[in-house]
């Protein structure tokens, strides 16, 4: 009976050792899977951060382009107004020159009139 008890204890120790070994093997496999999954999560996080940064830069670029286009439109409008003002100024100068010429002609005619009656 004592032999049987020793054999039973020995069998239980071997069984426990085998169970422990199998459990360690399973835990190491799961650990490797968790490490791989964690690395994937880190890569995904880096990718998300990069996309977020690029989206922010894209928004800034779009805002700057939109504001630039608005400024260009305003400058084009100002340029068109300037061209109109310059044309109006040119017309006023031409009218002034005509009036001046007309005044000179009238002055000349008045001088001739007074010379004839003097």
matplotlib code that plots the C-alpha trace (Angstrom):
import matplotlib.pyplot as plt

x = [0.0, 2.8, 4.2, 0.8, 0.7, 4.2, 3.3, 0.1, 2.0, 4.6, 1.8, 0.1, 3.4, 4.0, 0.5, 0.8, 4.2, 2.6, -0.4, 2.0, 4.2, 1.1, -0.2, 3.1, 3.2, -0.3, 0.4, 3.6, 1.6, -1.1, 1.6, 3.1, -0.4, -1.0, 2.3, 1.5, -1.9, -0.4, 2.1, -0.8, -2.7, 0.4, 0.8, -2.9, -2.5, 0.5, -1.4, -4.4, -2.2, -0.6, -4.0, -5.2, -2.2, -2.5, -6.2, -5.3, -2.7, -5.2, -7.8, -5.2, -4.2, -7.8, -8.5, -5.5, -6.4, -10.0, -8.8, -6.3, -9.0, -11.2, -8.3, -7.6, -11.3, -11.2, -8.0, -9.6, -12.6, -10.3, -8.4, -11.6, -12.6, -9.2, -9.5, -12.9, -11.5, -8.6, -10.9, -13.1, -10.0, -8.8, -12.3, -12.2, -8.8, -9.9, -13.0, -10.8, -8.5, -11.4, -12.8, -9.4, -9.0, -12.5, -11.7, -8.5, -10.4, -13.0, -10.3, -8.7, -12.0, -12.6, -9.2, -9.9, -13.2, -11.7, -8.9, -11.3, -13.4, -10.5]
y = [0.0, 2.3, 1.7, 2.5, 5.8, 6.7, 5.9, 7.8, 10.9, 10.5, 10.3, 13.4, 15.3, 14.3, 15.3, 18.6, 19.2, 18.4, 20.7, 23.4, 23.0, 23.1, 26.1, 27.9, 27.1, 28.4, 31.5, 32.2, 31.7, 34.1, 36.5, 36.5, 37.1, 40.0, 41.5, 41.3, 42.8, 45.5, 46.4, 46.5, 48.9, 51.1, 51.2, 52.0, 54.8, 56.3, 56.1, 57.8, 60.5, 61.0, 61.2, 63.6, 65.9, 65.7, 66.5, 69.6, 70.7, 70.1, 72.2, 75.0, 74.9, 75.0, 77.9, 79.8, 79.0, 80.2, 83.5, 83.9, 83.6, 86.1, 88.5, 88.0, 88.7, 91.9, 93.0, 92.3, 94.4, 97.2, 97.0, 97.3, 100.3, 101.9, 101.4, 103.1, 106.0, 106.4, 106.5, 109.0, 111.1, 110.9, 112.1, 115.0, 116.0, 115.9, 118.0, 120.4, 120.7, 121.4, 124.0, 125.6, 125.6, 127.0, 129.7, 130.6, 130.8, 133.1, 135.2, 135.5, 136.5, 139.1, 140.5, 140.7, 142.3, 145.0, 145.6, 146.2, 148.7, 150.5]
z = [0.0, 0.7, -2.7, -4.2, -2.2, -3.4, -7.0, -6.7, -5.3, -8.0, -10.6, -9.1, -9.1, -12.8, -13.6, -11.8, -13.6, -16.9, -16.2, -15.1, -18.2, -20.5, -18.7, -19.1, -22.8, -23.3, -21.3, -23.4, -26.7, -25.4, -24.3, -27.8, -29.3, -26.9, -27.7, -31.4, -30.9, -28.7, -31.5, -34.0, -31.7, -31.3, -35.1, -35.5, -32.9, -34.7, -38.0, -36.4, -35.0, -38.4, -40.2, -37.5, -38.0, -41.8, -41.5, -39.4, -41.9, -44.7, -43.0, -42.5, -46.1, -47.3, -45.0, -46.3, -49.9, -49.3, -47.6, -50.4, -53.1, -51.2, -51.1, -54.8, -55.5, -53.5, -55.2, -58.6, -57.6, -56.4, -59.6, -61.7, -59.6, -60.1, -63.8, -63.8, -61.7, -64.0, -67.1, -65.4, -64.5, -68.1, -69.3, -66.8, -68.0, -71.6, -70.7, -68.8, -71.7, -74.1, -71.7, -71.5, -75.3, -75.6, -73.0, -74.9, -78.1, -76.5, -75.0, -78.4, -80.0, -77.3, -77.9, -81.7, -81.0, -78.7, -81.2, -84.0, -82.0, -80.5]

ax = plt.figure().add_subplot(projection="3d")
ax.plot(x, y, z, "-o")
ax.set_aspect("equal")
plt.show()
